[in-house]
Amino acid sequence: MIINPSNWVLIVDDNENNLVYLQNILQRADISCKTTTQGKECLNLCMNDPPSLILLDVMMPEMNGYEVC
């Protein structure tokens, strides 16, 4: 599979175990990814360099997944 280097996936979850698990799966498939536990940081990352895909948890403290959308 050919993956454009500018393509990347953003994983947003307040559970560190979920972040590590999903990141490991994507990295084994040679997919670049970034992770965050905060909705506000998700928005900042998306504004600076929009990801190709966002895996977003719904239930998070401070700003939930629906508010991020």
Number of C-alpha atoms within 10 A of each C-alpha: 5 5 10 9 8 10 14 19 18 22 23 24 24 19 12 12 10 14 19 12 10 14 20 14 11 14 11 9 10 12 16 18 19 15 20 18 18 18 24 15 14 21 13 11 16 14 10 8 11 17 18 12 12 17 14 21 18 16 12 17 12 10 13 18 18 12 10 15 9
